[in-house]
Amino acid sequence: MAVIKTIDLVGVSTDSWRDAANKALEEAGKTLRGIEGFDVLETSAVVEENRIAEYHTHIRIRFRITR
């Protein structure tokens, strides 16, 4: 029997929402094994002087629990 666990992370980038998601996934991969996928829950941005200063991507990562 398999069990899938999820965690939520927010990646931050000055380049794009895609890059922010990749940064969150890369960070999770440093400590999690068995990552099977993720869902993008939300995107947002920080605006400074009428320009996007930071892209934020909220993701939910799925990984398999192993014994």
OpenMM code with the backbone's topology and positions (N, CA, C; nanometers):
from openmm import Vec3, app, unit

residues = "MET ALA VAL ILE LYS THR ILE ASP LEU VAL GLY VAL SER THR ASP SER TRP ARG ASP ALA ALA ASN LYS ALA LEU GLU GLU ALA GLY LYS THR LEU ARG GLY ILE GLU GLY PHE ASP VAL LEU GLU THR SER ALA VAL VAL GLU GLU ASN ARG ILE ALA GLU TYR HIS THR HIS ILE ARG ILE ARG PHE ARG ILE THR ARG".split()
positions = [
    Vec3(0.0847, -0.1181, 0.0000),
    Vec3(0.0000, 0.0000, 0.0000),
    Vec3(0.0891, 0.1242, 0.0000),
    Vec3(0.0543, 0.2211, -0.0830),
    Vec3(0.1327, 0.3443, -0.0941),
    Vec3(0.0612, 0.4594, -0.0246),
    Vec3(0.1413, 0.5497, 0.0271),
    Vec3(0.0883, 0.6724, 0.0873),
    Vec3(0.1608, 0.7893, 0.0217),
    Vec3(0.0844, 0.8875, -0.0217),
    Vec3(0.1396, 1.0081, -0.0819),
    Vec3(0.1216, 1.1230, 0.0175),
    Vec3(0.2287, 1.1962, 0.0413),
    Vec3(0.2234, 1.3116, 0.1302),
    Vec3(0.2399, 1.4370, 0.0455),
    Vec3(0.1872, 1.5491, 0.0931),
    Vec3(0.2027, 1.6754, 0.0219),
    Vec3(0.2602, 1.7819, 0.1155),
    Vec3(0.3332, 1.8735, 0.0555),
    Vec3(0.3782, 1.9929, 0.1275),
    Vec3(0.3580, 2.1125, 0.0350),
    Vec3(0.3348, 2.2263, 0.0932),
    Vec3(0.3196, 2.3501, 0.0175),
    Vec3(0.4450, 2.4349, 0.0334),
    Vec3(0.4908, 2.4909, -0.0770),
    Vec3(0.6052, 2.5803, -0.0775),
    Vec3(0.5750, 2.6997, -0.1674),
    Vec3(0.6403, 2.8107, -0.1410),
    Vec3(0.6324, 2.9278, -0.2291),
    Vec3(0.7731, 2.9574, -0.2780),
    Vec3(0.7918, 2.9473, -0.4088),
    Vec3(0.9186, 2.9819, -0.4698),
    Vec3(0.9183, 3.1297, -0.5072),
    Vec3(1.0354, 3.1914, -0.5050),
    Vec3(1.0494, 3.3339, -0.5346),
    Vec3(1.1566, 3.3509, -0.6419),
    Vec3(1.1277, 3.4361, -0.7411),
    Vec3(1.2218, 3.4620, -0.8489),
    Vec3(1.2084, 3.6062, -0.8959),
    Vec3(1.3158, 3.6599, -0.9498),
    Vec3(1.3085, 3.7914, -1.0131),
    Vec3(1.2872, 3.7782, -1.1635),
    Vec3(1.2819, 3.6531, -1.2150),
    Vec3(1.2704, 3.6295, -1.3590),
    Vec3(1.1296, 3.5945, -1.4065),
    Vec3(1.0648, 3.4941, -1.3418),
    Vec3(0.9343, 3.4485, -1.3910),
    Vec3(0.8659, 3.3590, -1.2877),
    Vec3(0.7357, 3.3341, -1.3107),
    Vec3(0.6627, 3.2420, -1.2238),
    Vec3(0.7150, 3.1003, -1.2428),
    Vec3(0.7508, 3.0637, -1.3651),
    Vec3(0.8058, 2.9299, -1.3924),
    Vec3(0.9364, 2.9104, -1.3151),
    Vec3(1.0226, 3.0099, -1.3173),
    Vec3(1.1489, 3.0013, -1.2443),
    Vec3(1.1233, 2.9908, -1.0941),
    Vec3(1.0246, 3.0631, -1.0442),
    Vec3(0.9912, 3.0544, -0.9016),
    Vec3(0.9464, 2.9132, -0.8652),
    Vec3(0.8648, 2.8506, -0.9509),
    Vec3(0.8210, 2.7124, -0.9257),
    Vec3(0.9400, 2.6176, -0.9282),
    Vec3(1.0290, 2.6350, -1.0243),
    Vec3(1.1486, 2.5502, -1.0320),
    Vec3(1.2373, 2.5650, -0.9095),
    Vec3(1.2500, 2.6862, -0.8585),
    Vec3(1.3314, 2.7075, -0.7386),
    Vec3(1.2715, 2.6365, -0.6178),
    Vec3(1.1389, 2.6408, -0.6043),
    Vec3(1.0734, 2.5695, -0.4935),
    Vec3(1.0959, 2.4190, -0.5071),
    Vec3(1.0813, 2.3672, -0.6292),
    Vec3(1.1012, 2.2243, -0.6533),
    Vec3(1.2461, 2.1827, -0.6266),
    Vec3(1.3409, 2.2624, -0.6720),
    Vec3(1.4826, 2.2329, -0.6470),
    Vec3(1.5126, 2.2280, -0.4976),
    Vec3(1.4585, 2.3218, -0.4229),
    Vec3(1.4818, 2.3249, -0.2778),
    Vec3(1.4213, 2.2020, -0.2103),
    Vec3(1.3005, 2.1645, -0.2511),
    Vec3(1.2364, 2.0461, -0.1939),
    Vec3(1.3174, 1.9206, -0.2247),
    Vec3(1.3742, 1.9142, -0.3441),
    Vec3(1.4513, 1.7976, -0.3845),
    Vec3(1.5779, 1.7760, -0.3037),
    Vec3(1.6213, 1.8769, -0.2306),
    Vec3(1.7403, 1.8622, -0.1455),
    Vec3(1.7150, 1.7710, -0.0263),
    Vec3(1.5888, 1.7637, 0.0195),
    Vec3(1.5588, 1.6837, 0.1386),
    Vec3(1.4504, 1.5780, 0.1175),
    Vec3(1.3720, 1.5901, 0.0124),
    Vec3(1.2643, 1.4944, -0.0123),
    Vec3(1.3048, 1.3945, -0.1194),
    Vec3(1.2635, 1.2699, -0.1011),
    Vec3(1.2860, 1.1656, -0.2019),
    Vec3(1.1490, 1.1216, -0.2531),
    Vec3(1.1453, 1.0736, -0.3734),
    Vec3(1.0212, 1.0196, -0.4284),
    Vec3(0.9215, 1.1255, -0.4724),
    Vec3(0.9687, 1.2455, -0.5118),
    Vec3(0.8775, 1.3486, -0.5598),
    Vec3(0.8140, 1.2995, -0.6893),
    Vec3(0.6806, 1.3042, -0.6948),
    Vec3(0.6079, 1.2530, -0.8102),
    Vec3(0.5434, 1.3618, -0.8941),
    Vec3(0.5282, 1.4806, -0.8400),
    Vec3(0.4663, 1.5880, -0.9163),
    Vec3(0.4298, 1.7034, -0.8254),
    Vec3(0.3729, 1.8073, -0.8868),
    Vec3(0.3253, 1.9194, -0.8075),
    Vec3(0.2142, 1.9906, -0.8815),
    Vec3(0.1349, 2.0656, -0.8072),
    Vec3(0.0290, 2.1494, -0.8612),
    Vec3(0.0621, 2.2943, -0.8299),
    Vec3(0.0362, 2.3821, -0.9244),
    Vec3(0.0492, 2.5250, -0.9002),
    Vec3(-0.0821, 2.5722, -0.8397),
    Vec3(-0.0754, 2.6215, -0.7177),
    Vec3(-0.1954, 2.6655, -0.6470),
    Vec3(-0.2250, 2.8128, -0.6689),
    Vec3(-0.1182, 2.8915, -0.6821),
    Vec3(-0.1380, 3.0360, -0.6908),
    Vec3(-0.0110, 3.1020, -0.7421),
    Vec3(-0.0275, 3.2099, -0.8154),
    Vec3(0.0860, 3.2934, -0.8528),
    Vec3(0.0549, 3.4355, -0.8080),
    Vec3(0.1600, 3.5061, -0.7714),
    Vec3(0.1442, 3.6456, -0.7299),
    Vec3(0.2759, 3.7174, -0.7569),
    Vec3(0.2760, 3.8474, -0.7341),
    Vec3(0.3970, 3.9249, -0.7601),
    Vec3(0.4065, 4.0415, -0.6629),
    Vec3(0.5294, 4.0840, -0.6412),
    Vec3(0.5581, 4.2046, -0.5650),
    Vec3(0.5890, 4.3136, -0.6673),
    Vec3(0.5229, 4.4275, -0.6532),
    Vec3(0.5408, 4.5374, -0.7475),
    Vec3(0.6144, 4.6520, -0.6801),
    Vec3(0.7147, 4.7021, -0.7498),
    Vec3(0.7889, 4.8201, -0.7051),
    Vec3(0.8021, 4.9161, -0.8229),
    Vec3(0.7643, 5.0392, -0.8026),
    Vec3(0.7716, 5.1423, -0.9064),
    Vec3(0.7012, 5.0975, -1.0347),
    Vec3(0.5813, 5.0399, -1.0186),
    Vec3(0.4963, 4.9960, -1.1296),
    Vec3(0.5575, 4.8861, -1.2165),
    Vec3(0.6517, 4.8104, -1.1598),
    Vec3(0.7128, 4.6979, -1.2307),
    Vec3(0.7174, 4.5773, -1.1372),
    Vec3(0.7146, 4.4590, -1.1942),
    Vec3(0.7242, 4.3375, -1.1138),
    Vec3(0.8672, 4.3238, -1.0618),
    Vec3(0.8803, 4.3201, -0.9306),
    Vec3(1.0114, 4.3055, -0.8665),
    Vec3(1.0394, 4.1593, -0.8313),
    Vec3(0.9345, 4.0847, -0.7921),
    Vec3(0.9481, 3.9431, -0.7565),
    Vec3(0.8245, 3.8672, -0.8017),
    Vec3(0.8487, 3.7480, -0.8537),
    Vec3(0.7415, 3.6548, -0.8883),
    Vec3(0.7334, 3.5497, -0.7788),
    Vec3(0.6131, 3.5210, -0.7323),
    Vec3(0.5916, 3.4180, -0.6294),
    Vec3(0.5013, 3.3096, -0.6880),
    Vec3(0.5397, 3.1837, -0.6705),
    Vec3(0.4586, 3.0712, -0.7155),
    Vec3(0.4391, 2.9752, -0.5995),
    Vec3(0.3133, 2.9564, -0.5610),
    Vec3(0.2745, 2.8671, -0.4520),
    Vec3(0.2458, 2.7301, -0.5137),
    Vec3(0.3241, 2.6288, -0.4745),
    Vec3(0.3051, 2.4945, -0.5287),
    Vec3(0.2791, 2.3940, -0.4168),
    Vec3(0.2098, 2.2866, -0.4525),
    Vec3(0.1880, 2.1729, -0.3610),
    Vec3(0.2594, 2.0529, -0.4225),
    Vec3(0.3626, 2.0066, -0.3534),
    Vec3(0.4449, 1.8959, -0.4011),
    Vec3(0.3925, 1.7644, -0.3447),
    Vec3(0.3858, 1.6623, -0.4333),
    Vec3(0.3435, 1.5273, -0.3923),
    Vec3(0.4644, 1.4352, -0.3918),
    Vec3(0.4793, 1.3599, -0.2819),
    Vec3(0.5873, 1.2615, -0.2767),
    Vec3(0.5412, 1.1374, -0.2032),
    Vec3(0.5995, 1.0254, -0.2424),
    Vec3(0.5613, 0.8942, -0.1888),
    Vec3(0.6377, 0.8662, -0.0600),
    Vec3(0.5654, 0.8209, 0.0410),
    Vec3(0.6253, 0.7807, 0.1687),
    Vec3(0.6784, 0.6373, 0.1520),
    Vec3(0.8049, 0.6172, 0.1862),
    Vec3(0.8628, 0.4834, 0.1811),
    Vec3(0.9081, 0.4437, 0.3195),
    Vec3(0.9137, 0.3161, 0.3422),
    Vec3(0.9567, 0.2654, 0.4731),
    Vec3(1.1021, 0.2308, 0.4727),
] * unit.nanometer
topology = app.Topology()
chain = topology.addChain("A")
for resn in residues:
    res = topology.addResidue(resn, chain)
    for name in ("N", "CA", "C"):
        topology.addAtom(name, app.Element.getBySymbol(name[0]), res)
